[in-house]
C-alpha cells in the first residue's frame, strides 16, 4: 500500500480531484458536513520566480449543512503554499465571483 503526502502539489492535486476525498478534507477543515461538491476551476498555479514562491489554488462550489441542519451554498477557494499570501487578492476574487453567481 502506498500513502501519498499531500504536502506535495501532485499528491494534493490527486487527492482533491477525488470527489469523495475532497468532501472529507473540506468537511474536516470547515467542521461541517459537505453534501455536494463541484470543482469550479481545476487549478491555478501562480509562480513568483523573483521570490521563489509557488501557490496552488482550487475553486469549489459546495452545499454544506451547519450544526442547526440548515443547508447553505458556498464558494470555496482552497490555497496551498509554503508561505502566507496576499489577502486582498482573495477579496477581489470573492467580489468578482459573487457578482457572477445567483
C-alpha positions in Angstrom: 0.0 0.0 0.0 1.3 3.5 -0.9 0.4 6.6 1.0 0.6 9.9 -0.7 1.9 13.0 1.1 -0.5 15.9 0.5 2.3 18.4 1.2 3.5 17.8 -2.4 1.5 19.6 -5.1 0.9 16.5 -7.3 -0.3 14.4 -4.4 -2.5 17.3 -3.2 -4.0 17.7 -6.7 -4.6 13.9 -7.0 -6.3 13.9 -3.5 -8.6 16.8 -4.2 -9.7 15.6 -7.7 -11.3 12.6 -6.0 -14.8 14.0 -5.0 -15.2 11.7 -2.0 -11.8 12.5 -0.6 -12.2 16.3 -1.3 -15.5 16.2 0.6 -13.8 14.5 3.5 -10.9 17.0 3.6 -13.2 20.1 3.3 -15.6 18.7 5.9 -12.7 18.3 8.3 -11.4 21.8 7.6 -14.8 23.5 7.7 -16.0 21.4 10.7 -19.4 20.8 9.0 -20.8 18.2 6.5 -20.3 18.8 2.8 -23.3 17.4 1.0 -22.4 18.3 -2.6 -19.1 19.4 -4.1 -18.3 20.7 -7.6 -14.8 21.6 -8.7 -15.3 25.0 -10.4 -11.8 25.6 -11.7 -9.4 22.7 -11.9 -6.3 24.5 -10.7 -4.3 27.7 -10.8 -0.6 27.6 -10.2 0.9 31.0 -9.6 4.6 31.2 -9.6 6.7 34.2 -8.4 10.1 33.5 -9.8 11.6 36.5 -8.0 10.8 35.3 -4.5 10.8 31.6 -5.4 7.1 31.1 -4.4 4.5 28.7 -5.8 0.8 28.9 -5.0 -1.7 26.2 -5.9 -5.4 27.1 -5.9 -8.6 25.1 -6.3 -12.1 26.5 -6.6 -15.2 24.7 -5.4 -18.9 25.2 -5.1 -20.3 23.3 -2.2 -23.6 22.6 -0.4 -22.9 22.5 3.4 -25.1 21.5 6.4 -24.4 23.5 9.6 -25.0 22.4 13.2 -28.6 23.5 13.1 -29.3 21.4 10.0 -29.6 24.3 7.6 -28.2 23.9 4.1 -26.0 26.7 2.7 -24.4 27.0 -0.8 -20.9 28.4 -0.6 -17.9 29.2 -2.7 -14.6 27.8 -1.5 -11.1 28.7 -2.7 -8.5 26.3 -1.3 -4.9 27.7 -1.4 -1.8 25.7 -0.8 1.5 27.4 -0.4 4.6 27.3 1.8 4.1 30.9 2.8 1.1 33.2 3.6 -0.3 35.0 0.5 -2.0 38.3 -0.2 -5.5 38.5 1.4 -6.5 41.5 -0.9 -6.3 39.3 -4.0 -8.7 36.8 -2.4 -11.2 39.6 -1.6 -11.2 40.7 -5.2 -11.7 37.1 -6.3 -14.7 36.8 -4.0 -16.2 40.1 -5.2 -16.0 39.0 -8.8 -17.4 35.6 -8.2 -20.3 36.7 -6.1 -21.2 39.2 -8.8 -21.4 36.4 -11.3 -23.4 33.9 -9.1 -27.1 33.5 -8.5 
